[in-house]
């Protein structure tokens, strides 16, 4: 096992990595820039290493500084979390030259390019009996993408091969939209530090997006965990996931599980992997296999009792997989959401700023993770996740009820958030009746439809009365309105000033 690990990330994933590393008895060193001293991961780390801002959009994207930090703090390994440099071939190579392990994708350590990895993955999938969507090769010369588009047909996706987490993906519904989509993906690659190898992939109209976490050790022993349903998305970013998937049939689940060992064996994966699929009826298509830890890895932890991040680090260091299938809990349902600093009433535009106050829900089966506390400032430079809320219950219906209760009592003052949108999803008939699909929110005109589900007729009537009372009593107006909002009300007439979100 590693003695000292540098965590080259920030926010929630940094905190999770620090706890996993310390839980294994190793020393956790947190990388941080000047404004991140108060981050949870930095406070809990064994020590911190400060990096300075530079001309890049983020010092966390600076390979030179990360390598320097790893060398100077004498780290055995670097954990990149997700995003940033998690798929950086340059960082992998530089660390290897210094004799430092990089806890990330196997293909990086084996010197394969993203294009070679994608080609190998598709070949293994087809041999294993799983279809892949029509796609092009990975090109750095984007002019070739336009030439290849006609071989796939529209609608299609423009994707960066090295990206993850919903980043660097854009839909093109016609040839006229292709160049705009390509330019958008390239800008995102530049912003987030991803390699600019792009490819095109056919998309489905109404798929379910389902992924399976997998662990595998150096001896080939593996374990497949219950799947995650990630079909509640906006702009290809998962906003809500649940496990296990209520949409996946027993037959399709068995078919996918039967081919996963061949996938991870063929790719030579050691550690953690997440295999993602499109499922539409009885049609199953492999989308990708990612080895960087995923945003919602905590869902598997809560459902099964296994800290999958801790296991990833152990396996990557060369330790054997000791988990036994019979010891893994798989009953019940977990639902998790990301609360983001974005305004769903204004096309999900970012809302950085100061969190005046934040009230976090508590209760049996509810887990809240956040790198922020009251008084913190949300930066415009980084991921907008304010908190992750997860609930566990014996049934899906009870988990939905518990999540509704948690979000209704979660209050954030000072900035607008996605809380209203998430509450609307939980009450939407398509979500409740298992008709929600992965492309539900690709078009922004459906946002209003979701937000309308927050309120019942009785709530609207009561809210109108409280608003009228507040307006007629100037001295008590602010108190009355704040108390009403705390109770779960939001009035259309005050939506332009959403300083309190719930």
C-alpha positions as CSV (number, residue, x, y, z in Angstrom):
1,X,0.0,0.0,0.0
2,X,1.2,3.5,-0.7
3,X,2.6,5.5,2.2
4,X,1.8,9.0,1.0
5,X,-0.6,10.1,-1.7
6,X,-1.0,13.6,-3.2
7,X,-4.6,14.5,-4.1
8,X,-4.4,16.7,-7.2
9,X,-8.0,18.0,-7.1
10,X,-10.4,20.1,-5.0
11,X,-13.9,20.2,-3.7
12,X,-15.9,17.1,-2.8
13,X,-13.7,14.6,-4.6
14,X,-10.6,15.9,-2.9
15,X,-12.3,15.4,0.5
16,X,-13.4,11.9,-0.5
17,X,-9.9,11.0,-1.6
18,X,-8.3,12.4,1.6
19,X,-10.7,10.3,3.7
20,X,-10.1,7.2,1.7
21,X,-6.3,7.6,1.9
22,X,-6.3,8.3,5.6
23,X,-8.7,5.4,6.1
24,X,-6.0,3.1,4.6
25,X,-3.5,4.3,7.1
26,X,-1.6,6.4,4.5
27,X,-0.7,10.1,4.6
28,X,-2.9,12.3,2.4
29,X,-1.4,15.5,1.0
30,X,-3.9,18.0,-0.4
31,X,-3.0,20.2,-3.4
32,X,-4.5,23.7,-3.0
33,X,-4.4,27.2,-4.5
34,X,-4.5,30.3,-2.4
35,X,-8.3,30.6,-2.3
36,X,-8.9,26.9,-1.3
37,X,-7.4,26.9,2.3
38,X,-10.9,26.5,3.8
39,X,-11.9,23.5,1.6
40,X,-12.9,20.4,3.5
41,X,-10.3,18.2,1.9
42,X,-7.5,20.7,2.8
43,X,-8.7,20.9,6.4
44,X,-8.8,17.1,6.8
45,X,-5.6,16.3,4.9
46,X,-2.4,15.3,6.7
47,X,-0.7,18.3,5.1
48,X,-1.3,20.7,2.3
49,X,0.8,21.8,-0.7
50,X,0.1,25.3,-2.0
51,X,0.2,25.9,-5.8
52,X,0.1,29.4,-7.3
53,X,-2.3,30.7,-9.9
54,X,-0.9,31.3,-13.3
55,X,-2.0,32.1,-16.9
56,X,-4.0,28.8,-17.1
57,X,-7.6,28.9,-16.2
58,X,-6.7,26.8,-13.1
59,X,-3.4,25.9,-11.4
60,X,-4.9,22.4,-11.0
61,X,-4.3,22.0,-14.8
62,X,-0.6,22.8,-14.5
63,X,1.3,19.6,-15.0
64,X,4.6,21.2,-14.0
65,X,3.2,22.3,-10.6
66,X,1.6,19.0,-9.9
67,X,4.7,17.0,-10.7
68,X,6.8,19.5,-8.6
69,X,4.4,19.1,-5.7
70,X,4.5,15.3,-5.9
71,X,8.3,15.2,-6.0
72,X,8.8,17.8,-3.2
73,X,6.4,16.1,-0.8
74,X,7.9,12.7,-1.7
75,X,4.5,11.2,-2.7
76,X,4.3,7.5,-3.7
77,X,1.3,8.2,-5.9
78,X,-0.9,11.0,-7.2
79,X,-4.7,10.6,-7.2
80,X,-6.3,13.1,-9.7
81,X,-10.0,12.4,-8.7
82,X,-12.1,13.2,-11.8
83,X,-11.8,15.9,-14.3
84,X,-8.8,18.2,-14.4
85,X,-5.7,16.0,-15.2
86,X,-7.4,12.6,-14.6
87,X,-6.9,11.6,-18.3
88,X,-3.6,13.5,-18.9
89,X,-1.1,11.4,-20.8
90,X,1.5,14.1,-20.1
91,X,1.1,14.0,-16.4
92,X,1.1,10.2,-16.4
93,X,4.4,10.2,-18.3
94,X,6.1,12.8,-16.1
95,X,5.1,11.1,-12.9
96,X,6.3,7.7,-14.3
97,X,9.7,9.3,-15.0
98,X,9.9,10.3,-11.3
99,X,8.9,6.8,-10.1
100,X,5.5,8.1,-8.9
101,X,2.3,6.1,-9.5
102,X,-0.7,7.8,-11.2
103,X,-4.0,6.4,-9.9
104,X,-5.9,6.7,-13.1
105,X,-6.5,4.9,-16.4
106,X,-4.6,1.8,-17.3
107,X,-4.3,2.9,-20.9
108,X,-2.3,5.9,-19.8
109,X,0.3,3.8,-18.0
110,X,0.4,1.4,-21.0
111,X,1.1,4.3,-23.4
112,X,-2.1,3.9,-25.4
113,X,-3.7,7.1,-26.9
114,X,-7.3,7.9,-26.4
115,X,-8.0,6.9,-30.0
116,X,-6.3,3.6,-29.6
117,X,-8.2,3.0,-26.3
118,X,-11.5,3.8,-28.0
119,X,-10.8,1.4,-30.9
120,X,-9.7,-1.4,-28.6
121,X,-12.8,-1.0,-26.4
122,X,-15.2,-1.2,-29.4
123,X,-13.4,-4.3,-30.7
124,X,-13.7,-6.1,-27.4
125,X,-17.3,-5.1,-27.0
126,X,-18.3,-6.4,-30.4
127,X,-16.4,-9.7,-29.8
128,X,-18.3,-10.0,-26.5
129,X,-21.7,-9.6,-28.2
130,X,-22.5,-6.0,-27.2
131,X,-23.3,-3.5,-29.9
132,X,-21.6,-0.1,-30.2
133,X,-23.2,3.0,-31.7
134,X,-22.0,4.1,-35.2
135,X,-19.0,6.3,-34.7
136,X,-15.9,7.7,-36.3
137,X,-12.3,7.3,-35.3
138,X,-10.7,9.9,-33.0
139,X,-9.3,12.9,-34.9
140,X,-7.2,15.9,-33.8
141,X,-7.7,17.4,-37.2
142,X,-11.3,18.5,-36.8
143,X,-11.8,19.1,-40.5
144,X,-11.9,15.3,-41.0
145,X,-14.9,15.2,-38.7
146,X,-17.1,17.1,-41.1
147,X,-16.1,14.6,-43.9
148,X,-17.0,11.6,-41.6
149,X,-20.3,13.0,-40.4
150,X,-22.2,11.7,-43.4
151,X,-21.2,8.1,-42.6
152,X,-23.1,8.3,-39.3
153,X,-26.1,10.4,-40.1
154,X,-27.8,12.9,-37.7
155,X,-28.6,13.4,-34.9
156,X,-25.1,12.8,-33.6
157,X,-22.8,13.8,-30.7
158,X,-19.4,15.5,-30.9
159,X,-17.3,14.1,-28.1
160,X,-13.8,14.6,-26.7
161,X,-12.3,11.1,-26.2
162,X,-10.5,12.1,-23.0
163,X,-13.4,13.9,-21.3
164,X,-15.8,12.7,-18.6
165,X,-18.6,13.9,-16.4
166,X,-20.8,15.3,-19.2
167,X,-18.1,17.8,-20.3
168,X,-17.0,18.3,-23.9
169,X,-20.1,16.8,-25.5
170,X,-22.5,18.6,-27.8
171,X,-25.3,17.4,-30.0
172,X,-25.6,18.3,-33.7
173,X,-29.0,17.6,-35.2
174,X,-28.0,18.7,-38.7
175,X,-25.0,19.5,-40.8
176,X,-25.6,23.1,-40.1
177,X,-25.1,22.6,-36.4
178,X,-21.9,20.5,-36.7
179,X,-19.3,23.2,-36.8
180,X,-20.9,25.1,-33.9
181,X,-20.9,21.8,-31.8
182,X,-17.2,21.1,-32.7
183,X,-16.1,24.6,-31.8
184,X,-18.0,24.4,-28.5
185,X,-16.3,21.1,-27.6
186,X,-12.9,22.4,-28.4
187,X,-13.4,25.5,-26.2
188,X,-14.4,23.2,-23.3
189,X,-11.3,21.0,-23.9
190,X,-9.2,24.1,-23.6
191,X,-11.0,25.3,-20.5
192,X,-10.8,21.9,-18.7
193,X,-7.4,20.8,-20.0
194,X,-8.5,17.8,-22.0
195,X,-6.7,16.5,-25.0
196,X,-8.4,17.7,-28.2
197,X,-9.0,14.3,-29.9
198,X,-12.6,14.4,-31.0
199,X,-15.0,11.8,-32.5
200,X,-18.6,11.7,-33.7
201,X,-21.1,9.2,-32.4
202,X,-24.7,8.4,-33.3
203,X,-27.2,9.1,-30.6
204,X,-30.6,7.6,-29.7
205,X,-33.8,9.5,-29.2
206,X,-35.0,7.9,-25.9
207,X,-32.3,5.9,-24.3
208,X,-31.7,5.1,-20.6
209,X,-28.2,5.8,-19.5
210,X,-27.0,3.0,-17.2
211,X,-23.5,2.3,-15.8
212,X,-21.9,-0.5,-13.9
213,X,-19.0,0.0,-11.4
214,X,-16.4,-2.7,-11.5
215,X,-13.3,-3.5,-9.4
216,X,-10.5,-5.7,-10.6
217,X,-7.1,-6.6,-9.1
218,X,-3.8,-7.4,-10.7
219,X,-4.6,-11.2,-10.6
220,X,-7.8,-10.8,-12.6
221,X,-10.3,-11.2,-9.8
222,X,-13.2,-8.8,-10.3
223,X,-16.4,-7.7,-8.7
224,X,-19.4,-6.1,-10.4
225,X,-21.6,-3.7,-8.4
226,X,-25.3,-2.8,-8.8
227,X,-25.9,-0.5,-11.7
228,X,-26.6,3.2,-11.6
229,X,-29.4,4.9,-13.6
230,X,-28.3,8.3,-14.8
231,X,-31.0,9.4,-17.2
232,X,-31.9,12.6,-15.3
233,X,-29.4,14.9,-17.1
234,X,-29.2,18.5,-18.4
235,X,-26.7,19.2,-21.2
236,X,-25.2,15.7,-20.6
237,X,-24.5,16.4,-17.0
238,X,-26.0,13.9,-14.5
239,X,-28.2,15.7,-12.0
240,X,-29.8,12.7,-10.3
241,X,-28.9,9.0,-10.2
242,X,-30.5,6.0,-8.6
243,X,-29.3,2.5,-7.9
244,X,-30.3,0.0,-8.9
245,X,-32.0,1.1,-12.1
246,X,-35.8,0.7,-12.0
247,X,-35.9,0.6,-15.8
248,X,-33.4,-2.3,-16.5
249,X,-35.0,-5.7,-17.0
250,X,-33.6,-8.8,-15.4
251,X,-32.7,-10.1,-18.9
252,X,-30.8,-7.0,-19.9
253,X,-29.0,-6.8,-16.6
254,X,-27.8,-10.4,-17.0
255,X,-26.7,-9.8,-20.5
256,X,-24.6,-6.8,-19.6
257,X,-23.1,-8.5,-16.5
258,X,-22.1,-11.5,-18.6
259,X,-19.9,-9.4,-20.9
260,X,-18.2,-7.1,-18.4
261,X,-15.5,-9.5,-17.3
262,X,-14.3,-9.7,-21.0
263,X,-14.3,-5.9,-21.3
264,X,-12.1,-5.3,-18.2
265,X,-9.9,-8.2,-19.0
266,X,-9.3,-7.1,-22.5
267,X,-8.5,-3.6,-21.5
268,X,-6.1,-4.8,-18.7
269,X,-7.8,-2.7,-16.1
270,X,-6.5,-2.8,-12.5
271,X,-8.5,-0.9,-9.9
272,X,-11.8,0.7,-10.7
273,X,-13.8,1.1,-13.9
274,X,-17.3,2.4,-14.8
275,X,-18.9,0.9,-17.9
276,X,-21.7,3.0,-19.3
277,X,-24.4,1.8,-21.7
278,X,-27.4,3.1,-23.7
279,X,-30.4,0.8,-23.1
280,X,-33.5,1.3,-25.3
281,X,-36.0,-1.6,-25.0
282,X,-34.0,-4.7,-25.6
283,X,-31.2,-2.8,-27.5
284,X,-28.0,-2.4,-25.6
285,X,-25.1,-0.2,-26.7
286,X,-21.8,0.3,-25.0
287,X,-20.9,3.9,-24.7
288,X,-17.6,3.9,-22.8
289,X,-15.5,2.5,-20.0
290,X,-14.0,5.1,-17.7
291,X,-11.3,4.4,-15.0
292,X,-11.4,7.7,-13.2
293,X,-13.6,7.7,-10.2
294,X,-17.1,9.0,-11.0
295,X,-19.0,11.9,-9.5
296,X,-21.6,9.6,-8.0
297,X,-19.3,6.9,-6.7
298,X,-20.9,7.5,-3.2
299,X,-24.1,5.9,-4.4
300,X,-22.4,2.5,-4.6
301,X,-20.9,3.1,-1.1
302,X,-24.3,3.9,0.4
303,X,-26.1,1.0,-1.3
304,X,-23.5,-1.7,-0.7
305,X,-21.4,-0.6,2.2
306,X,-18.2,-0.7,0.1
307,X,-16.0,2.4,-0.1
308,X,-15.2,2.0,-3.8
309,X,-12.7,4.8,-3.8
310,X,-10.7,3.2,-1.0
311,X,-10.8,-0.1,-2.9
312,X,-9.6,1.6,-6.1
313,X,-6.5,3.0,-4.3
314,X,-5.7,-0.4,-2.7
315,X,-6.0,-2.3,-5.9
316,X,-4.0,0.2,-7.8
317,X,-1.2,-0.2,-5.3
318,X,-1.1,-3.9,-6.1
319,X,-3.1,-5.3,-3.2
320,X,-5.5,-8.2,-4.0
321,X,-9.3,-7.9,-4.1
322,X,-10.5,-9.4,-0.8
323,X,-14.2,-8.5,-1.0
324,X,-16.6,-11.4,-1.2
325,X,-19.9,-11.2,-3.1
326,X,-22.0,-12.5,-0.2
327,X,-20.8,-9.7,2.0
328,X,-22.0,-7.0,-0.4
329,X,-25.4,-5.5,0.5
330,X,-27.6,-5.0,-2.6
331,X,-31.2,-4.6,-1.2
332,X,-33.0,-1.3,-1.2
333,X,-32.7,1.9,-3.3
334,X,-30.3,4.9,-3.2
335,X,-31.2,8.2,-4.9
336,X,-28.6,10.9,-5.1
337,X,-28.6,14.5,-6.5
338,X,-26.1,17.2,-7.1
339,X,-27.2,20.7,-5.9
340,X,-25.5,23.1,-8.3
341,X,-24.9,26.9,-8.2
342,X,-27.0,27.4,-11.3
343,X,-30.3,29.1,-12.0
344,X,-32.9,26.8,-13.6
345,X,-35.2,29.8,-14.1
346,X,-32.5,31.4,-16.3
347,X,-31.3,28.5,-18.6
348,X,-29.1,27.0,-15.8
349,X,-26.8,30.0,-16.0
350,X,-24.0,29.9,-13.3
351,X,-24.6,31.8,-10.1
352,X,-21.3,32.2,-8.3
353,X,-21.3,34.4,-5.2
354,X,-21.4,34.3,-1.4
355,X,-23.5,31.7,0.5
356,X,-25.1,33.8,3.2
357,X,-26.5,30.9,5.1
358,X,-26.9,27.2,4.4
359,X,-29.1,24.8,6.3
360,X,-28.4,21.1,5.7
361,X,-31.1,18.4,6.2
362,X,-30.5,15.4,8.6
363,X,-32.3,12.1,9.2
364,X,-32.1,8.4,8.9
365,X,-30.8,7.3,5.5
366,X,-29.9,10.8,4.5
367,X,-26.2,11.7,3.7
368,X,-25.1,15.2,2.7
369,X,-21.7,16.0,1.4
370,X,-20.5,19.6,0.8
371,X,-17.2,21.5,0.6
372,X,-19.1,24.7,1.6
373,X,-20.4,26.2,4.8
374,X,-22.3,29.4,5.5
375,X,-20.2,32.4,4.5
376,X,-18.2,30.7,1.8
377,X,-17.9,32.1,-1.7
378,X,-18.7,30.0,-4.7
379,X,-16.0,30.6,-7.4
380,X,-16.9,31.1,-11.1
381,X,-13.7,29.2,-12.0
382,X,-14.7,25.7,-11.0
383,X,-17.4,23.1,-11.0
384,X,-20.7,24.5,-9.6
385,X,-21.5,21.6,-7.3
386,X,-22.6,23.0,-3.9
387,X,-23.6,19.7,-2.3
388,X,-24.4,16.1,-2.9
389,X,-27.5,14.6,-1.2
390,X,-28.0,10.9,-1.0
391,X,-30.8,8.9,0.5
392,X,-31.2,5.2,1.2
393,X,-34.5,3.4,1.7
394,X,-36.0,-0.1,1.3
395,X,-38.0,0.8,-1.8
396,X,-37.8,3.4,-4.6
397,X,-41.1,5.0,-3.5
398,X,-39.7,5.5,0.1
399,X,-36.4,6.8,-1.3
400,X,-38.2,9.4,-3.5
401,X,-40.3,10.5,-0.5
402,X,-37.1,10.8,1.7
403,X,-35.3,12.8,-1.0
404,X,-38.3,15.1,-1.4
405,X,-38.3,15.7,2.3
406,X,-34.5,16.3,2.4
407,X,-34.6,18.8,-0.5
408,X,-37.6,20.6,0.9
409,X,-35.7,21.4,4.1
410,X,-32.4,22.1,2.4
411,X,-32.0,25.9,2.3
412,X,-29.4,28.0,0.7
413,X,-29.4,31.8,1.0
414,X,-27.5,34.3,-1.2
415,X,-27.4,32.5,-4.6
416,X,-29.8,30.7,-6.8
417,X,-29.4,26.9,-7.1
418,X,-30.9,23.9,-8.8
419,X,-33.0,22.9,-5.8
420,X,-36.3,23.9,-7.4
421,X,-35.5,21.9,-10.5
422,X,-34.6,18.8,-8.6
423,X,-37.8,18.9,-6.6
424,X,-39.7,19.3,-9.8
425,X,-38.1,16.1,-11.3
426,X,-39.0,14.1,-8.2
427,X,-42.7,15.1,-8.7
428,X,-42.7,14.7,-12.5
429,X,-45.1,12.0,-13.7
430,X,-42.5,10.7,-16.2
431,X,-40.0,10.2,-13.4
432,X,-42.5,8.6,-11.1
433,X,-44.0,6.3,-13.8
434,X,-40.6,5.2,-15.2
435,X,-40.9,7.1,-18.5
436,X,-38.0,9.5,-18.0
437,X,-35.2,8.9,-20.5
438,X,-31.7,10.2,-21.1
439,X,-32.7,12.8,-23.6
440,X,-35.6,14.3,-21.6
441,X,-33.8,17.5,-20.8
442,X,-31.6,18.0,-23.9
443,X,-33.9,20.7,-25.0
444,X,-34.2,23.7,-22.7
445,X,-37.9,24.3,-23.4
446,X,-38.7,21.4,-21.0
447,X,-37.2,23.2,-18.0
448,X,-40.4,25.1,-17.3
449,X,-42.4,21.9,-17.5
450,X,-40.3,20.4,-14.7
451,X,-40.4,23.5,-12.6
452,X,-44.2,23.6,-12.7
453,X,-44.2,20.3,-10.7
454,X,-42.9,21.9,-7.6
455,X,-46.2,23.4,-6.5
456,X,-49.6,21.9,-5.6
457,X,-52.7,24.0,-6.1
458,X,-53.1,24.4,-2.3
459,X,-49.5,25.6,-2.0
460,X,-50.0,28.2,-4.7
461,X,-53.2,29.6,-2.9
462,X,-51.5,29.7,0.5
463,X,-48.4,31.3,-1.0
464,X,-50.5,34.0,-2.6
465,X,-52.1,34.8,0.7
466,X,-48.8,35.0,2.5
467,X,-47.3,37.2,-0.2
468,X,-50.3,39.6,0.0
469,X,-50.0,39.7,3.8
470,X,-46.2,40.4,3.5
471,X,-46.8,43.3,1.1
472,X,-49.5,44.9,3.3
473,X,-47.4,44.9,6.4
474,X,-44.1,46.7,5.6
475,X,-42.5,46.2,9.0
476,X,-42.9,42.5,8.9
477,X,-42.8,41.8,5.2
478,X,-39.3,40.3,5.1
479,X,-39.8,38.1,8.1
480,X,-43.2,36.7,6.8
481,X,-41.8,36.0,3.3
482,X,-38.7,34.3,4.7
483,X,-40.8,32.1,7.0
484,X,-43.0,31.2,4.1
485,X,-40.1,30.3,1.9
486,X,-38.7,28.2,4.7
487,X,-41.9,26.3,4.6
488,X,-41.5,25.5,1.0
489,X,-43.2,28.3,-1.0
490,X,-41.9,30.3,-4.0
491,X,-44.1,32.8,-5.7
492,X,-44.1,33.5,-9.4
493,X,-44.2,37.3,-8.6
494,X,-40.9,37.1,-6.7
495,X,-39.0,34.7,-9.0
496,X,-36.9,37.5,-10.2
497,X,-35.3,37.9,-6.8
498,X,-34.5,34.3,-5.7
499,X,-32.1,35.0,-2.9
500,X,-33.3,32.1,-0.9
501,X,-33.5,28.6,-2.5
502,X,-34.9,25.5,-1.0
